[in-house]
Amino acid sequence: MRLLLAIALVAAGTSAFSQNLPIFDAHIHYSHDAWDVVPVQDAIAILRKAGVKRALISSSGDDGQQRLYAAAPDLVIPELRVYRMRGEIGTWMRDETLIPYLQESLSKYKYVAIGEFHLYGADAD
């Protein structure tokens, strides 16, 4: 009986994957170290070729997702990241310049989310 159930689940999953379902990627970074390697138009072309219909994109420097959003507002959903550089992952929660940075960014651009951010142990307090 378990074998039949397993086969039925695999068959159901296989048929779902054989359909051309739209892809929403909810976690893409387009940070400063990628801008020269994968220019904006190339990044957009890669996403479209992969069948991505919408993508939630953040970047360390905020310019990354803003460049993508300007090039493809039908595809890119901009997310404000609390890190201006990758090295801030473990220090952002103690950075007194962060709130003014976020306020300035929020007044300047449109965002759908703020994140992703890392928080560990006592820093959560």
Sequence and secondary structure as in RCSB ss.txt:
>XXXX:A:sequence
MRLLLAIALVAAGTSAFSQNLPIFDAHIHYSHDAWDVVPVQDAIAILRKAGVKRALISSSGDDGQQRLYAAAPDL
VIPELRVYRMRGEIGTWMRDETLIPYLQESLSKYKYVAIGEFHLYGADAD
>XXXX:A:secstr
 HHHHHHHHHHHHHHHHHS   EEEEEEE  TTTTTTS HHHHHHHHHHTTEEEEEEE SSTHHHHHHHHH TTT
EEEEE S SSGGGTTTGGG TTHHHHHHHHHHHS  SEE      GGGG 
